[in-house]
Amino acid sequence: MNRLKELREEFDESQEDIGKLIGTSGQAVGQYELGKRGLSQDKMIILAEHFNCSVDYLLGKSDIRNPEEIKNIQHANSGGLNIDGLDEEDMLEIQKQIDYIKWKKENEENDTK
């Protein structure tokens, strides 16, 4: 879980600090960062709230740190997204679509090399 380490370092926190936050040891946090142990859903949620990011971002499934950031993405034709009436679940679905389009483009580029 490289994102956990990146976020922890960005927040200038030790493994022990994160361990206290989620009720475990600093050594266990090191194991999470190396991918040798998995985090429970409850601990993932605590970390996501602490780092103000989505669980998908923490897991490396999304490059958008927080779905609220989607509101700030600029489009050439509209100057921004019209998200009136959309809830967080809708925003996460939009992010999944964006991630898929990025993945598809990357794979197409790799196939042409």
Secondary structure as the mmCIF struct_conf table of DSSP 4:
data_model
#
loop_
_struct_conf.conf_type_id
_struct_conf.id
_struct_conf.beg_label_comp_id
_struct_conf.beg_label_asym_id
_struct_conf.beg_label_seq_id
_struct_conf.end_label_comp_id
_struct_conf.end_label_asym_id
_struct_conf.end_label_seq_id
HELX_RH_AL_P HELX_RH_AL_P1 ASN A 2 GLU A 10
TURN_TY1_P TURN_TY1_P1 PHE A 11 ASP A 12
HELX_RH_AL_P HELX_RH_AL_P2 GLN A 15 ILE A 22
TURN_TY1_P TURN_TY1_P2 GLY A 23 GLY A 23
BEND BEND1 THR A 24 THR A 24
HELX_RH_AL_P HELX_RH_AL_P3 GLY A 26 GLU A 33
TURN_TY1_P TURN_TY1_P3 LEU A 34 GLY A 35
BEND BEND2 LYS A 36 ARG A 37
HELX_LH_PP_P HELX_LH_PP_P1 GLY A 38 SER A 40
HELX_RH_AL_P HELX_RH_AL_P4 GLN A 41 PHE A 51
TURN_TY1_P TURN_TY1_P4 ASN A 52 ASN A 52
HELX_RH_AL_P HELX_RH_AL_P5 VAL A 55 LEU A 59
TURN_TY1_P TURN_TY1_P5 GLY A 60 GLY A 60
BEND BEND3 LYS A 61 LYS A 61
BEND BEND4 ASP A 63 ASP A 63
BEND BEND5 ARG A 65 ASN A 66
HELX_RH_3T_P HELX_RH_3T_P1 PRO A 67 ASN A 72
TURN_TY1_P TURN_TY1_P6 ALA A 76 SER A 78
BEND BEND6 GLY A 79 GLY A 80
TURN_TY1_P TURN_TY1_P7 ASP A 84 GLY A 85
HELX_RH_AL_P HELX_RH_AL_P6 GLU A 88 ASP A 111
TURN_TY1_P TURN_TY1_P8 THR A 112 THR A 112
#
